[in-house]
Amino acid sequence: MTETADRTAPAYALLTDGRTVEIRSAGPGDHEQVLRLYDRMSAEYRRMRFLGTSRTGAAEAAERDCAPRRPGHRALLARHEGTVVGVAGYETGEDRGSAEIALAVADDFHRVGVGTLLVEHLVHAARAEGITAFTADALVANHAVLEVFTDLGLPVARRFAGSDVHCTIALDAGSDADERYLDAVAERGSSADAASLRALLRPASIAVVGAGTKPGSVGRAVLVNLRRAGFTGRLYAVNPHAHSIVRTPCYPSVADLPHPPELAVLAVPADAVPEVAEQCGRTGVRALVVLTSGLGARQTAALMAAVRRYGMRLVGPNCLGVANTDETARLDATFAAHRPLPGSAGVAVQSGGVGIALLSGLARLGIGVSSFVSLGDKYDVSGNDLLQWWEGDGVTDLAVLHVESFGNPRAFSRTARRVARRMPVLTVDAGRSQAGRRAAASHTAAAATPTMTRQALFAQAGITATTTVAELLDTAALLHAQPLPSGTRVAVISNAGGATVLAADACAEAGLSVPELPAGLTAALAAVLPEGASVANPVDATAAVDSDALRACVELISGHGCVDAVLVALVPTALTEATGDDLLRALAPLEEPSDRPDWRRRPMAAVLLDQAESVRLLRTGGDTAVPAYADPRSAARALAHAAARSRWLRRPPGTVPAPTGTDPAAARALVDAYLATYPEGGWLDPARCATLLDAYGIRQQPWAWCEDEQAAVEAAARLAAPGGRVALKAYWPGLLHKSDQGAVLLDLAGDDAVRAAHRDLAARFGDVMTGVLVQPMAGRGTELVAGVVQDEVFGPLVLFGLGGTATELLADHAGRLAPLTDQDVHDLIVSPRCAPLLFGYRGGPTADLESLEQLLLRLSTMACDLPELAEADINPLLARRDGATALDARIHLLPRRAHDPYLRRLR
């Protein structure tokens, strides 16, 4: 079922022209409005919709659309500012897996995406009901509706019969078709999102509401900045106590303005925000920037109600404002002290203070800004919106984000993956500590998010995540000025031995390698460098090196191809000062040799240990610059981030494989039956755990559930190989960590040992123990852990790493958000520190990696199929040459609603 249909509150979504419509279920109370929609249609469109011009067809359709909800029937309305502008519905017949679909759109809302939006929401609803296909009959001449079906992104089959065409839309065509559908949905969403932001970032007119008459007021500061930026559109101030402020005409209220402004900037007290927002909506304002902080729950609800009712986009509240340096916009609607430097970096932040620091840091580097948005409490416009704006604005080539929360992280991840292919996307991984998460929650009312989950999102989406604002600026400087390295091999060159050691250590700590240089290259270096130079790697050119020799050294190493980047660490010496040499000339851009078609400019970074700034860009001639750092660790981290981005760009995006031999229907039946018996949810007993894992083809160690001693003895004799041994595991509801409770007894051989073990468990745990699990002892292998955690915000996270009793102590785990691609699975397996154990570390046995990959993919599929799966934990997971086997598992179910993160709707 769609969340839209099942909740009292409607959903809101964007049309292709940026306007907002309300999407909600139709009901008996909507009959008059729906009939009015049909009556307003042109005669030609009515003929297309009802295959005739009679009003009877419209009346019957209105009755069907507004009938009470029932299984197999669903109708949705699209409303714009209270008027129904579209209706779409489906109804099943004898075949419950197929439903006939029909839609109608008001004449004045054609070609803005109303029909497509309604069908997308119907697809979501139908899939939840188990419907696998939509059918529709239309006239061949009804190009509008046929175009909706064709452009939807799902497979469509057509059968022509004279002037009619019968269409069948497959809703379950497989994962590849699903990806194509999601790509089509994302493309439509991106276009609509960008259109809705034009009034915010390229407005033709602005009103500053609450501009003060005296210096010191926030509103007046915004007005001053707009004037200084040279905003060329209509500009108004709103203040009932003035006729003009900063040479800007002033009016008593928004309703008194001579023309409705596209953008209104609100700098009024919190109590006044809802009423002013309502006035803006009634006047025709398209976007709001609310600078005001301290809104309570009632004021927030009223603000959002006005924003949604009138289809306005909202930045804030509690923000610094917005800016766009494009010559066609000249927008600085902020109260920052300095105007952003024009350029090509898009910046979006939640914290105004961090925003000011980022703008200042970028300006120091000479990196200009295309647009800047202070998101504040982020009730509407988010980082996802800004990524989509920058993707298509024709200016931005570097995206910088500082967000403390994610409203729809899975949709954000999908957008970021696409945008990061076109430009670097940088962020600060804020809130890594428990105290930091508390601060983020109190500052922005954001839900705390686990560090591993957030980092998984960044890694999968290709986002470059730094730990500090300073590190972000360090990395931005390199990405802005230099090409990407092909790998992690770095040559370190210096005129001081101590500097080479510091730089080499910094590279190693950042995950870069400093390889020895080949013999031919070292001989060439020795020939151009002063006597006594060390030409291995690091290269110590000695304090006597002059700029010509240093440049020759840099050229030889850069042009050889044995390294991927060059780090030059320089210190001032009396020798260079005496000769007047400027060693920085050695960093000037290298000329491309005409006889080397394979020549490629390798990225270069400098370390100037005596410079005051932490990082600056050295203009070395032409259009290029070299980032210079005061600390070699900063340079090394920036190079490591650049290498990681290069690696992410080189690999294919990956596909989501569909595991074979699964039975999701059986899994669904088990979950439904359990939650029907235990409505509050709970931990599954061993038998149910095993059955659920079986439904997804997850290999398990043979087992038997036994409720008494004799059954345990018989099961042990049946399961153990001749001369083999078994394990007994006690169980009772609520038991999670068996080893901690001493509830696992291993290496039991023979009937007597099994009897003694069972009596021991029964004596210690008494009536609380409901039974034991008997399993044959497994052979030697690597003990791992694999599992799933459903995050309320991020969705399912698949975890993998070192298992056994020390898994929590050592915390050697990696995580990726589901659904996993084949690339994600590979990353999961190689990311933990224990990964070498799976590849035959020190002559040890290798694990069956394909079996591990399959298990992780099956866990991912299970988590995506079953939103009620709150947690699944396979520990130990034994990895051997002959496959991966689950030795123990625990699964926690909770009553949760299915959520489609890709369904187009505003928050």
HUCORZI-V55827 format. One record per pair of residues at least 4 apart in sequence whose ideal C-beta (glycine too) atoms are under 7 Angstrom apart, sorted by sequence separation. I is the first residue (numbers start at 1). J is the second residue. If there is no record, write none. Layout:
# HUCORZI-V55827
((I J) (I J))
This chain:
# HUCORZI-V55827
((1 5) (2 6) (3 7) (14 18) (15 19) (26 30) (30 34) (31 35) (32 36) (33 37) (34 38) (35 39) (36 40) (41 45) (42 46) (43 47) (44 48) (45 49) (46 50) (55 59) (56 60) (57 61) (58 62) (59 63) (60 64) (61 65) (62 66) (63 67) (69 73) (79 83) (92 96) (105 109) (113 117) (114 118) (115 119) (116 120) (117 121) (118 122) (119 123) (120 124) (121 125) (122 126) (123 127) (124 128) (125 129) (127 131) (138 142) (142 146) (143 147) (144 148) (145 149) (146 150) (147 151) (148 152) (173 177) (174 178) (175 179) (176 180) (177 181) (178 182) (179 183) (180 184) (181 185) (182 186) (183 187) (184 188) (185 189) (186 190) (187 191) (188 192) (189 193) (190 194) (191 195) (192 196) (193 197) (197 201) (198 202) (199 203) (217 221) (218 222) (219 223) (220 224) (221 225) (222 226) (223 227) (224 228) (225 229) (231 235) (244 248) (252 256) (257 261) (268 272) (272 276) (273 277) (274 278) (275 279) (276 280) (277 281) (278 282) (279 283) (281 285) (295 299) (296 300) (297 301) (298 302) (299 303) (300 304) (301 305) (302 306) (303 307) (304 308) (305 309) (306 310) (315 319) (351 355) (352 356) (353 357) (354 358) (355 359) (356 360) (357 361) (358 362) (359 363) (360 364) (361 365) (378 382) (381 385) (383 387) (384 388) (385 389) (386 390) (387 391) (389 393) (408 412) (409 413) (410 414) (411 415) (412 416) (413 417) (414 418) (415 419) (416 420) (419 423) (432 436) (433 437) (434 438) (435 439) (436 440) (437 441) (438 442) (439 443) (440 444) (441 445) (449 453) (450 454) (451 455) (452 456) (453 457) (454 458) (455 459) (456 460) (457 461) (467 471) (468 472) (469 473) (470 474) (471 475) (472 476) (473 477) (475 479) (476 480) (477 481) (478 482) (497 501) (498 502) (499 503) (500 504) (501 505) (502 506) (503 507) (504 508) (505 509) (506 510) (508 512) (517 521) (519 523) (520 524) (521 525) (522 526) (523 527) (524 528) (525 529) (529 533) (535 539) (541 545) (545 549) (546 550) (547 551) (548 552) (549 553) (550 554) (551 555) (552 556) (553 557) (554 558) (555 559) (556 560) (572 576) (573 577) (574 578) (575 579) (620 624) (632 636) (633 637) (634 638) (635 639) (636 640) (637 641) (638 642) (639 643) (640 644) (641 645) (642 646) (643 647) (644 648) (645 649) (646 650) (647 651) (663 667) (664 668) (665 669) (666 670) (667 671) (668 672) (669 673) (670 674) (671 675) (672 676) (673 677) (674 678) (675 679) (678 682) (684 688) (686 690) (687 691) (688 692) (689 693) (690 694) (691 695) (707 711) (709 713) (710 714) (711 715) (712 716) (713 717) (714 718) (715 719) (716 720) (720 724) (731 735) (737 741) (749 753) (751 755) (752 756) (753 757) (754 758) (755 759) (756 760) (757 761) (758 762) (759 763) (760 764) (761 765) (765 769) (791 795) (803 807) (806 810) (816 820) (820 824) (822 826) (823 827) (824 828) (825 829) (826 830) (827 831) (831 835) (837 841) (840 844) (848 852) (849 853) (850 854) (851 855) (852 856) (853 857) (854 858) (855 859) (856 860) (857 861) (858 862) (859 863) (860 864) (861 865) (862 866) (1 6) (41 46) (47 52) (52 57) (79 84) (80 85) (105 110) (109 114) (126 131) (160 165) (161 166) (212 217) (215 220) (226 231) (244 249) (245 250) (251 256) (268 273) (280 285) (295 300) (307 312) (324 329) (349 354) (362 367) (420 425) (431 436) (441 446) (449 454) (458 463) (466 471) (494 499) (507 512) (517 522) (534 539) (545 550) (572 577) (576 581) (611 616) (620 625) (629 634) (684 689) (693 698) (706 711) (720 725) (738 743) (739 744) (748 753) (790 795) (802 807) (820 825) (830 835) (836 841) (840 845) (847 852) (879 884) (4 10) (14 20) (15 21) (47 53) (67 73) (79 85) (92 98) (150 156) (159 165) (211 217) (239 245) (244 250) (251 257) (349 355) (375 381) (390 396) (406 412) (419 425) (430 436) (431 437) (440 446) (441 447) (466 472) (494 500) (508 514) (529 535) (534 540) (557 563) (593 599) (619 625) (620 626) (629 635) (675 681) (706 712) (720 726) (735 741) (738 744) (748 754) (790 796) (791 797) (829 835) (840 846) (863 869) (878 884) (4 11) (46 53) (50 57) (77 84) (78 85) (92 99) (138 145) (149 156) (158 165) (159 166) (212 219) (243 250) (266 273) (307 314) (315 322) (324 331) (332 339) (362 369) (375 382) (441 448) (458 465) (507 514) (526 533) (533 540) (576 583) (592 599) (618 625) (693 700) (719 726) (762 769) (837 844) (839 846) (862 869) (877 884) (878 885) (12 20) (13 21) (26 34) (41 49) (50 58) (78 86) (91 99) (126 134) (138 146) (211 219) (212 220) (237 245) (242 250) (268 276) (280 288) (295 303) (323 331) (347 355) (373 381) (440 448) (492 500) (533 541) (541 549) (558 566) (617 625) (618 626) (684 692) (735 743) (761 769) (788 796) (789 797) (802 810) (816 824) (838 846) (90 99) (91 100) (105 114) (158 167) (210 219) (211 220) (226 235) (322 331) (323 332) (349 358) (390 399) (416 425) (431 440) (466 475) (494 503) (526 535) (533 542) (541 550) (557 566) (706 715) (729 738) (748 757) (788 797) (829 838) (838 847) (877 886) (878 887) (12 22) (13 23) (43 53) (65 75) (77 87) (90 100) (105 115) (254 264) (266 276) (323 333) (359 369) (430 440) (455 465) (504 514) (525 535) (532 542) (617 627) (618 628) (674 684) (690 700) (716 726) (788 798) (789 799) (802 812) (50 61) (90 101) (156 167) (157 168) (208 219) (237 248) (239 250) (277 288) (322 333) (323 334) (347 358) (437 448) (464 475) (492 503) (590 601) (627 638) (704 715) (761 772) (801 812) (816 827) (838 849) (876 887) (10 22) (11 23) (46 58) (75 87) (76 88) (103 115) (211 223) (236 248) (238 250) (240 252) (321 333) (322 334) (347 359) (387 399) (492 504) (529 541) (530 542) (541 553) (554 566) (606 618) (615 627) (616 628) (745 757) (787 799) (801 813) (816 828) (874 886) (876 888) (10 23) (76 89) (88 101) (89 102) (136 149) (156 169) (235 248) (236 249) (237 250) (238 251) (240 253) (321 334) (359 372) (373 386) (522 535) (570 583) (615 628) (690 703) (730 743) (786 799) (800 813) (801 814) (859 872) (875 888) (10 24) (75 89) (88 102) (208 222) (223 237) (320 334) (321 335) (522 536) (525 539) (530 544) (539 553) (554 568) (615 629) (674 688) (729 743) (758 772) (786 800) (799 813) (800 814) (814 828) (74 89) (88 103) (103 118) (154 169) (155 170) (208 223) (236 251) (238 253) (320 335) (325 340) (492 507) (530 545) (614 629) (704 719) (729 744) (745 760) (874 889) (74 90) (87 103) (103 119) (154 170) (238 254) (264 280) (320 336) (529 545) (614 630) (712 728) (745 761) (784 800) (785 801) (799 815) (873 889) (86 103) (87 104) (152 169) (154 171) (273 290) (323 340) (325 342) (345 362) (355 372) (431 448) (490 507) (587 604) (611 628) (613 630) (702 719) (727 744) (728 745) (784 801) (785 802) (798 815) (814 831) (873 890) (73 91) (86 104) (149 167) (155 173) (325 343) (383 401) (517 535) (670 688) (687 705) (727 745) (743 761) (784 802) (785 803) (797 815) (798 816) (814 832) (4 23) (39 58) (72 91) (86 105) (154 173) (227 246) (273 292) (288 307) (340 359) (355 374) (432 451) (517 536) (530 549) (568 587) (587 606) (611 630) (615 634) (686 705) (727 746) (784 803) (813 832) (872 891) (4 24) (5 25) (38 58) (72 92) (85 105) (86 106) (140 160) (149 169) (206 226) (336 356) (383 403) (399 419) (516 536) (517 537) (529 549) (606 626) (608 628) (614 634) (728 748) (783 803) (797 817) (798 818) (812 832) (829 849) (4 25) (85 106) (101 122) (236 257) (264 285) (516 537) (528 549) (605 626) (606 627) (609 630) (670 691) (727 748) (783 804) (812 833) (871 892) (65 87) (155 177) (223 245) (224 246) (254 276) (266 288) (270 292) (273 295) (295 317) (341 363) (345 367) (347 369) (352 374) (490 512) (492 514) (515 537) (604 626) (605 627) (606 628) (607 629) (608 630) (670 692) (725 747) (726 748) (785 807) (795 817) (796 818) (798 820) (812 834) (869 891) (870 892) (35 58) (38 61) (86 109) (140 163) (154 177) (223 246) (260 283) (266 289) (269 292) (336 359) (345 368) (370 393) (488 511) (490 513) (514 537) (725 748) (794 817) (795 818) (829 852) (870 893) (35 59) (38 62) (65 89) (72 96) (85 109) (139 163) (140 164) (255 279) (260 284) (261 285) (262 286) (263 287) (264 288) (265 289) (266 290) (267 291) (268 292) (270 294) (288 312) (290 314) (293 317) (343 367) (344 368) (345 369) (346 370) (384 408) (399 423) (401 425) (488 512) (489 513) (490 514) (514 538) (528 552) (529 553) (605 629) (725 749) (829 853) (869 893) (870 894) (64 89) (139 164) (140 165) (206 231) (220 245) (223 248) (234 259) (236 261) (254 279) (260 285) (262 287) (266 291) (267 292) (270 295) (274 299) (281 306) (287 312) (291 316) (292 317) (293 318) (343 368) (345 370) (346 371) (347 372) (348 373) (349 374) (350 375) (370 395) (382 407) (398 423) (399 424) (402 427) (429 454) (488 513) (528 553) (607 632) (667 692) (868 893) (211 237) (213 239) (220 246) (253 279) (254 280) (257 283) (263 289) (265 291) (266 292) (273 299) (277 303) (286 312) (287 313) (288 314) (289 315) (290 316) (342 368) (343 369) (344 370) (349 375) (350 376) (370 396) (397 423) (398 424) (399 425) (400 426) (401 427) (402 428) (404 430) (429 455) (489 515) (728 754) (868 894) (35 62) (72 99) (88 115) (99 126) (137 164) (138 165) (153 180) (154 181) (206 233) (211 238) (234 261) (285 312) (289 316) (290 317) (341 368) (343 370) (348 375) (378 405) (384 411) (388 415) (396 423) (399 426) (404 431) (852 879) (868 895) (34 62) (86 114) (153 181) (205 233) (210 238) (211 239) (213 241) (255 283) (271 299) (274 302) (278 306) (281 309) (291 319) (341 369) (350 378) (375 403) (384 412) (387 415) (391 419) (402 430) (525 553) (607 635) (667 695) (726 754) (800 828) (825 853) (828 856) (868 896) (85 114) (86 115) (119 148) (137 166) (138 167) (204 233) (205 234) (206 235) (207 236) (208 237) (209 238) (213 242) (254 283) (270 299) (274 303) (277 306) (281 310) (340 369) (378 407) (383 412) (387 416) (429 458) (666 695) (667 696) (728 757) (800 829) (855 884) (867 896) (88 118) (153 183) (203 233) (208 238) (273 303) (277 307) (289 319) (291 321) (543 573) (605 635) (728 758) (747 777) (798 828) (802 832) (867 897) (31 62) (34 65) (88 119) (135 166) (136 167) (153 184) (207 238) (281 312) (384 415) (391 422) (427 458) (525 556) (544 575) (587 618) (589 620) (730 761) (746 777) (801 832) (825 856) (867 898) (34 66) (86 118) (90 122) (99 131) (116 148) (135 167) (152 184) (153 185) (213 245) (274 306) (280 312) (289 321) (320 352) (340 372) (387 419) (524 556) (543 575) (554 586) (558 590) (588 620) (589 621) (663 695) (716 748) (800 832) (802 834) (825 857) (847 879) (848 880) (851 883) (852 884) (867 899) (97 130) (98 131) (101 134) (115 148) (119 152) (135 168) (289 322) (319 352) (546 579) (550 583) (587 620) (588 621) (589 622) (605 638) (662 695) (728 761) (732 765) (801 834) (847 880) (848 881) (851 884) (88 122) (97 131) (98 132) (102 136) (110 144) (211 245) (504 538) (547 581) (551 585) (584 618) (605 639) (662 696) (717 751) (847 881) (848 882) (31 66) (97 132) (98 133) (99 134) (100 135) (101 136) (116 151) (133 168) (134 169) (320 355) (348 383) (405 440) (503 538) (521 556) (546 581) (547 582) (551 586) (555 590) (589 624) (662 697) (730 765) (846 881) (848 883) (30 66) (78 114) (90 126) (97 133) (100 136) (116 152) (133 169) (404 440) (427 463) (429 465) (547 583) (550 586) (566 602) (568 604) (570 606) (661 697) (732 768) (820 856) (845 881) (848 884) (98 135) (133 170) (134 171) (425 462) (429 466) (565 602) (732 769) (733 770) (820 857) (28 66) (133 171) (348 386) (425 463) (426 464) (427 465) (428 466) (429 467) (500 538) (547 585) (564 602) (565 603) (566 604) (567 605) (568 606) (569 607) (570 608) (571 609) (572 610) (659 697) (713 751) (716 754) (731 769) (732 770) (26 65) (27 66) (78 117) (92 131) (132 171) (404 443) (405 444) (425 464) (521 560) (547 586) (571 610) (587 626) (603 642) (730 769) (731 770) (26 66) (28 68) (78 118) (131 171) (132 172) (334 374) (346 386) (404 444) (424 464) (426 466) (428 468) (500 540) (559 599) (567 607) (731 771) (820 860) (405 446) (420 461) (428 469) (521 562) (713 754) (731 772) (819 860) (838 879) (76 118) (103 145) (358 400) (404 446) (405 447) (420 462) (712 754) (713 755) (730 772) (731 773) (818 860) (222 265) (325 368) (406 449) (420 463) (497 540) (729 772) (25 69) (90 134) (127 171) (273 317) (289 333) (325 369) (326 370) (346 390) (358 402) (413 457) (417 461) (428 472) (494 538) (518 562) (558 602) (728 772) (729 773) (76 121) (126 171) (209 254) (222 267) (325 370) (416 461) (417 462) (492 537) (517 562) (686 731) (818 863) (819 864) (76 122) (416 462) (426 472) (491 537) (492 538) (493 539) (494 540) (495 541) (685 731) (709 755) (712 758) (728 774) (818 864) (30 77) (37 84) (207 254) (324 371) (413 460) (416 463) (492 539) (494 541) (495 542) (496 543) (74 122) (123 171) (219 267) (323 371) (354 402) (409 457) (413 461) (491 539) (493 541) (495 543) (726 774) (727 775) (26 75) (218 267) (323 372) (426 475) (709 758) (726 775) (25 75) (26 76) (34 84) (37 87) (207 257) (322 372) (346 396) (426 476) (495 545) (709 759) (726 776) (727 777) (25 76) (26 77) (33 84) (74 125) (322 373) (344 395) (351 402) (683 734) (726 777) (24 76) (344 396) (350 402) (724 776) (725 777) (23 76) (24 77) (34 87) (321 374) (344 397) (345 398) (346 399) (347 400) (348 401) (349 402) (350 403) (724 777) (205 259) (207 261) (320 374) (344 398) (346 400) (350 404) (23 78) (49 104) (206 261) (209 264) (319 374) (345 400) (424 479) (719 774) (721 776) (782 837) (205 261) (209 265) (210 266) (211 267) (265 321) (319 375) (719 775) (720 776) (782 838) (800 856) (21 78) (22 79) (72 129) (205 262) (206 263) (207 264) (208 265) (209 266) (210 267) (319 376) (719 776) (21 79) (71 129) (204 262) (209 267) (210 268) (315 373) (318 376) (716 774) (798 856) (21 80) (203 262) (206 265) (208 267) (209 268) (317 376) (318 377) (715 774) (203 263) (315 375) (316 376) (317 377) (493 553) (712 772) (19 80) (26 87) (315 376) (316 377) (493 554) (798 859) (45 107) (712 774) (798 860) (199 262) (200 263) (569 632) (21 85) (199 263) (503 567) (707 771) (42 107) (120 185) (314 379) (706 771) (782 847) (798 863) (38 104) (40 106) (41 107) (314 380) (315 381) (378 444) (491 557) (503 569) (705 771) (706 772) (739 805) (37 104) (40 107) (209 276) (313 380) (314 381) (377 444) (796 863) (265 333) (313 381) (377 445) (567 635) (705 773) (706 774) (796 864) (807 875) (5 74) (37 106) (326 395) (500 569) (786 855) (499 569) (703 773) (704 774) (786 856) (703 774) (788 859) (4 76) (116 188) (400 472) (491 563) (499 571) (567 639) (703 775) (803 875) (804 876) (218 291) (307 380) (490 563) (493 566) (702 775) (786 859) (790 863) (803 876) (489 563) (490 564) (565 639) (701 775) (702 776) (803 877) (113 188) (304 379) (489 564) (490 565) (491 566) (492 567) (493 568) (494 569) (495 570) (496 571) (701 776) (788 863) (400 476) (488 564) (494 570) (495 571) (487 564) (490 567) (492 569) (701 778) (790 867) (398 476) (486 564) (495 573) (113 192) (485 564) (790 869) (485 565) (790 870) (398 479) (788 869) (398 480) (789 871) (788 871) (788 872) (787 872) (787 873) (199 286) (200 287) (686 773) (787 874) (51 139) (199 287) (495 583) (786 874) (785 874) (785 875) (48 139) (786 877) (784 876) (785 877) (21 114) (48 141) (783 876) (784 877) (23 117) (48 142) (350 444) (17 112) (23 118) (783 878) (784 879) (16 112) (15 112) (16 113) (781 878) (782 879) (15 113) (23 121) (232 330) (781 879) (15 114) (222 321) (231 330) (781 880) (230 330) (231 331) (778 878) (229 330) (779 880) (229 331) (229 332) (13 117) (228 332) (503 607) (226 332) (795 901) (225 332) (226 333) (778 885) (365 473) (225 334) (367 476) (778 887) (225 335) (229 339) (499 609) (222 333) (228 339) (358 469) (222 334) (357 469) (361 473) (365 477) (200 313) (222 335) (367 480) (199 313) (221 335) (225 339) (362 476) (200 315) (354 469) (197 313) (4 121) (196 313) (218 335) (485 602) (483 601) (485 603) (2 121) (484 603) (5 125) (483 603) (201 322) (482 603) (2 124) (200 322) (202 324) (482 604) (2 125) (201 324) (1 125) (512 636) (478 603) (202 328) (506 632) (510 636) (1 128) (202 329) (206 333) (478 605) (506 633) (509 636) (510 637) (512 639) (201 329) (512 640) (503 632) (507 636) (511 640) (201 331) (502 632) (506 636) (510 640) (512 643) (481 617) (477 615) (477 617) (474 615) (473 615) (481 624) (470 614) (481 625) (481 626) (482 627) (481 627) (478 627) (490 639) (477 627) (485 639) (736 890) (474 629) (488 643) (487 643) (485 642) (698 855) (484 642) (485 643) (474 634) (478 638) (486 646) (698 858) (478 639) (484 645) (485 646) (697 858) (484 646) (696 858) (474 637) (475 638) (479 642) (656 819) (474 638) (478 642) (656 820) (656 821) (657 822) (696 861) (471 637) (475 641) (655 821) (696 862) (654 821) (655 822) (654 822) (654 823) (201 371) (654 824) (651 823) (18 192) (16 191) (16 192) (15 192) (18 195) (464 641) (14 192) (17 195) (18 196) (14 193) (16 195) (18 198) (464 645) (14 196) (699 883) (701 885) (699 884) (700 885) (701 886) (462 648) (699 885) (700 886) (701 887) (699 886) (197 385) (201 389) (698 886) (193 385) (197 389) (675 868) (693 886) (194 388) (193 388) (194 389) (659 854) (667 862) (671 866) (693 889) (671 868) (190 388) (194 392) (659 857) (667 865) (659 858) (662 861) (667 866) (692 891) (657 857) (689 889) (190 391) (664 865) (689 890) (659 861) (689 891) (683 890) (684 891) (683 891) (683 892) (684 893) (682 893) (681 893) (681 894) (681 895) (679 895) (675 893) (674 893) (675 895) (424 645) (671 893) (186 414) (421 649) (81 310) (186 415) (81 311) (365 615) (365 616) (366 617) (365 617) (20 308) (20 311) (19 311) (12 308) (457 794) (453 791) (450 791) (453 794) (456 797) (449 793) (453 797) (449 794) (447 793) (460 816) (460 817) (456 815) (456 816) (457 817) (456 817) (453 815) (452 815) (460 824) (409 793) (410 794) (409 794) (410 795) (406 793) (413 817) (175 656) (175 658) (174 658) (414 902) (411 901) (410 901) (411 902) (408 901) (407 907) (380 906) (380 907) (189 904) (185 902) (185 904) (182 902) (128 898) (124 900) (124 903) (121 903) (120 903) (120 904) (117 904) (20 906) (13 904) (13 905) (14 906) (12 905) (13 906) (3 897) (11 905) (12 906))
